[in-house]
Amino acid sequence: MTTTKEKLKQFLADDLLVAANGPDIQDHDDLLLSGLIDSLGVIRLITFIEEAFATHVPPEDVTIEHFGTLQAMANYLDGKQAA
């Protein structure tokens, strides 16, 4: 079974970070402040999350705290799915 983090990492590597030659994303790499994911990338990421995980991400939840790193995203989504 694929974990939340694995699904996110695969999407990031395949769809959002192609221009960066698909760097190996680590759990705590800063994705937003480093510029690896830009504002358009965040929109694509949220769309992917809502479709792949069948969950709504309200605008107020789109923060660096929740989406700054791969681990933060996985924790956020796992928390939403557990609720």
C-alpha positions as CSV (number, residue, x, y, z in Angstrom):
1,M,0.0,0.0,0.0
2,T,1.3,3.4,-0.9
3,T,1.6,5.9,1.9
4,T,0.4,9.5,1.8
5,K,4.0,10.7,1.7
6,E,5.0,8.3,-1.1
7,K,2.0,9.6,-3.3
8,L,3.0,13.2,-2.6
9,K,6.6,12.6,-3.3
10,Q,5.8,10.8,-6.6
11,F,3.6,13.7,-7.7
12,L,6.2,16.3,-6.8
13,A,9.0,14.4,-8.6
14,D,6.9,13.7,-11.7
15,D,4.8,16.8,-12.2
16,L,6.2,19.8,-10.3
17,L,9.9,19.4,-10.1
18,V,10.6,18.2,-13.7
19,A,12.3,21.6,-14.5
20,A,14.7,21.0,-11.7
21,N,15.7,17.7,-13.1
22,G,13.7,15.8,-10.5
23,P,15.8,16.3,-7.4
24,D,15.5,13.6,-4.8
25,I,13.1,15.2,-2.3
26,Q,13.8,14.6,1.3
27,D,11.1,14.7,4.1
28,H,12.3,18.0,5.5
29,D,13.4,19.9,2.4
30,D,12.0,23.4,2.2
31,L,9.8,23.3,-0.9
32,L,8.2,26.7,-0.8
33,L,10.7,29.2,0.6
34,S,13.5,27.6,-1.5
35,G,11.5,28.2,-4.7
36,L,11.3,24.5,-5.7
37,I,7.5,25.0,-5.8
38,D,6.1,28.3,-7.0
39,S,2.6,29.7,-6.6
40,L,1.3,27.9,-9.7
41,G,2.9,24.7,-8.4
42,V,1.0,25.2,-5.1
43,I,-2.3,25.4,-7.0
44,R,-1.5,22.2,-9.0
45,L,-0.4,20.5,-5.7
46,I,-3.7,21.4,-4.0
47,T,-5.7,20.2,-7.0
48,F,-3.8,16.9,-7.0
49,I,-4.3,16.5,-3.2
50,E,-8.1,17.2,-3.4
51,E,-8.5,14.6,-6.2
52,A,-6.0,11.9,-5.1
53,F,-7.0,12.0,-1.4
54,A,-10.7,13.0,-1.8
55,T,-10.3,15.8,0.7
56,H,-11.0,19.6,0.5
57,V,-8.1,21.9,1.4
58,P,-9.5,25.3,2.5
59,P,-7.5,28.3,1.5
60,E,-6.7,29.1,5.2
61,D,-4.9,25.7,5.5
62,V,-2.5,26.5,2.6
63,T,0.3,27.7,4.8
64,I,4.1,27.1,5.1
65,E,3.3,25.1,8.3
66,H,1.2,22.6,6.3
67,F,2.9,22.7,2.9
68,G,6.5,23.8,3.5
69,T,7.9,20.3,3.4
70,L,7.0,16.8,2.2
71,Q,6.7,15.7,5.9
72,A,4.5,18.6,6.8
73,M,2.1,17.8,3.9
74,A,1.9,14.2,4.8
75,N,1.2,15.0,8.5
76,Y,-1.5,17.5,7.5
77,L,-3.2,15.1,5.1
78,D,-2.9,12.1,7.5
79,G,-4.5,14.3,10.2
80,K,-7.4,15.4,8.0
81,Q,-8.1,11.8,7.0
82,A,-8.0,10.6,10.6
83,A,-10.6,13.3,11.6
